[in-house]
C-alpha cells in the first residue's frame, strides 16, 4: 500500500472509534462499560474500563517513581563520592575489587593476604555503610600485624575491644573512632596485658575516668609516641596534661580535640614536651594567648605542624611568636578567631624564615559585627594584606588552602594574587566560600593560575553564576537551582551534577 492508503486507513479507523456514551468492551478484562471522554487506550489500541485504567496508571506511576528514585540515588552517591575525594570517572581495578568485597563481606571468612593498605580501605568503606559489627570486626584482627584501625566502633561492645589485645598481642598502633564502649573495663584489661602501644587514638571514649587515664599514663605512657584524644566530655583534663611531660617525654604527636575540660593551666604544661613535633588543640573553654605563647616559645623550633582550632580570643602575639620561633612548620591551622588582625597575618608571612607551607587553614578568622558586616575599621581577621603575604610566601608549594568566611579579602586582592603571570603548581584543593568578593572572573583566574587544582568550593558566593569550568575540575557550592557541583567538560562549559 502507498502512503496515501495508510493515511486513509488511519483516518477511517479513527472515525470508527467509539464515541462517548456508547458501550464498549474493555481490552483487558472484556467487561462492558460506558465510553467517556476520559477513557484511556490500552496497549493494543482498544479502550479500558475505569478499573483497568486506574490499575494501569498505578503501574506507570510506580515505574516513573522508580526511575526518579534511581536517578536521585545515583546523584546522591555522586555527591557522596565528591565529599570523599572520589571524583567522577572510571575506577581502577583495585577499587572495584575492594568495593565488591565490601558488598559481600558477610560471606568472607578472612581477608587472606590482603595488604594493610587495602584492609584500611575496606574498613573505611564498611564504616561508612555502618557495617562494622561483632561479625565483621573479626576480619580486621590479624595476629601478624601491629596496627588495628576501626573507623566506626559504635556497634562494638567492650568485649570486642578487649578481644583486640587478645588476638593481636603485638599491637603497637591502635586507632578507634566512635569507641563509645571503650571504657574503664577495657582500660583495666589493657593495663593488665603486656601490650605497649606506641600510638593511641581514641574518639568518643568518654566513659574512661581520670583515674584510669592517670594509671595508664603512669604505667604505659613511656612507650607512647602519638596520643590523640577526641570527644572525652568531662574527662582528660589539666591533670593528665600535667602528667604527660613526666610519663611520656618522647611524645612526638599530641592531639586533644573537642575537649570540654582542659583550661589555660593544662595547656601550659605542653610546653615541657621538648620532643613534640605535631600539636593539635581544639579546646571549648575560653583560652588566652599566654599558654599558647609559652608552647611556641619553648618548642616552636621543633614543630612541623601546628593546629589551633576554635581559638576565639588569642591575639597577634601568637602570630608574632610563630614568626620568631617556628622555622620548620609545614602545616598551619588557626580557626574561628575574632581578634587576630590582617596586619598580624601579613607580618607573620613577611620575611619569615620558615620554608613555604603546603597546608594552610585560616577559616573563620574574620570580623564579627552583625550590625555593619561590611565595615572593618580595625582590620580584624585575614584580609587583603595577609592573603597577599600568605600567597607570596607559600604559594609555590601550597597544596591545600582554606580561607572560608574571610570576607574582607577584596576582589582586587584576589585578582592580583591570581593574575595571568602568577602560577601555583601544587595547589590541589581550595575553599573560598563566603568570601563576598569571589565572582565568575575571580574563579576563572583561580583555575587559570592553579593548573592542578582539583576542587574549588564557593558556597555562599552569589557572584558565581555562569563560570566556565575546565575539564577535570570540580566546582562545589554554586548557588543555583540545578545542583551544587559542576564538573568541567571538554568545551569548558561545565556539567551540573
TAKARA-V797140 format. One record per helix or strand of 3 or more residues. SS is the DSSP state (h for helix, s for strand). FROM is the first residue (numbers start at 1). TO is the last residue. If there is no record, write none. Layout:
BEGIN
((SS & FROM & TO) (SS & FROM & TO))
END
This chain:
BEGIN
((h & 3 & 15) (s & 23 & 25) (s & 32 & 34) (h & 50 & 83) (h & 93 & 103) (h & 105 & 107) (h & 116 & 128) (h & 134 & 140) (s & 147 & 150) (h & 158 & 167) (s & 173 & 176) (h & 184 & 192) (s & 199 & 203) (h & 210 & 223) (s & 226 & 233) (h & 238 & 247) (s & 253 & 259) (h & 264 & 272) (s & 278 & 283) (h & 289 & 302) (s & 305 & 309) (h & 316 & 325) (s & 331 & 334) (h & 342 & 349) (s & 359 & 361) (h & 384 & 394) (s & 400 & 402) (h & 411 & 417) (s & 429 & 431) (h & 440 & 449) (s & 455 & 457) (s & 474 & 476) (s & 485 & 487))
END
